[in-house]
Amino acid sequence: MTDLHNSRQPDMTSPPHRFRTAIMASNRYPVYKVKSHMALPDPHMPPGRFHHAIFVETSDNGFGTLYHVTGDVTSANGMSYESRDSPDPAQLEGFYSKELLGYTGSDVHPQQWSSVLASLPTPPQQKASNPKNQGRVEPFKEKVGGYEYVFYTDGEERKPLWKCTEWVEWYAIPALHERGLIQSGDQ
């Protein structure tokens, strides 16, 4: 299998090089789903969860752009979308895995990526301090005011929380695929 992101320079030695230049004008960058260990696991989430992000490798030294949501679901504003320059996530503390999702073109990255991902919903506040339960932080059913919440009762079925994993799996990856921003290696 050819490493497409390393074959970025057009072949100028064999004719007709002008056609090869046009084809190669857009570099293809590998796109990965990255998982890393969380510093503080959430007791209201299933065990064994990881922080999820999307990483686009844009240089031969493994550097690129990391896309994810940060923060927590206890904060009044919930989690926030973030994109930032990053070394290869495999070199960072807490790294767990990196799965190739496909490739994206330099003609659409990072501008279209940023536009699409910044427009997606992010995990809202889903937990708060429950004064009726000695101020314990727990998931709530509904936010009715600035600091007023309706909490679940004991035994009541709870809506699952959604965080970085769900943002990546339910929103980010599908949106990028729908817009053709992630393509398989043979496209």
C-alpha positions, 0 to 999 in steps of 0.5 A, a space after each residue: 500500500 502506498 503512503 499517499 501523504 508522503 508522495 506529495 511532490 509532483 514528478 517533474 521528470 517524466 512528461 507530461 509533468 504539467 498534468 501530474 502537477 494539476 493532479 498532485 496540487 492537493 496533498 492528501 493528509 491522513 485522518 485519524 480517530 485518536 483515543 487517549 486515557 482520561 486523567 479523571 474518569 467520570 463516575 456517571 459514565 461506563 468504565 473504560 472510556 477514553 477521550 476521543 478526538 480527530 487528528 489530521 496529520 499535515 506534515 512529514 514529522 507527524 505534526 498536524 491538527 487536533 479536533 475535539 471538544 474540551 471541558 466538562 458537562 458540569 460547567 454552565 456552558 458544557 463542553 467547547 469545540 477546539 482545534 489546535 496544532 498538535 504533535 503526533 498524538 502517539 507521542 503524547 502522554 496518555 495516548 491509547 490508540 490511533 485509527 486511520 479513518 481516511 484522507 482529506 485534501 489540503 484544498 479543504 483542510 483546515 478551512 472547510 474542516 473548521 467551518 463544519 466542526 465549529 457549526 456542530 452542537 457540543 455537549 451541553 451542561 448535563 450535571 449539577 450540584 443537587 442540594 437535595 442530595 447533600 450537594 452531590 454532583 449528578 446528572 439532571 433531567 432538565 435545566 429550568 433556570 440559571 441554576 435551577 434543575 430537575 434531578 432524576 429520582 432514585 430508580 428513574 431511568 436516566 438519559 445517557 450523558 454525551 461527551 467527547 466520544 459521542 461528539 466524535 462518533 455521532 456528529 463530527 465523523 458523520 458530518 465530515 463524511 457527508 461533506 466529502 471531507 474524509 475519503 477512503 484511501 482509494 478515492 
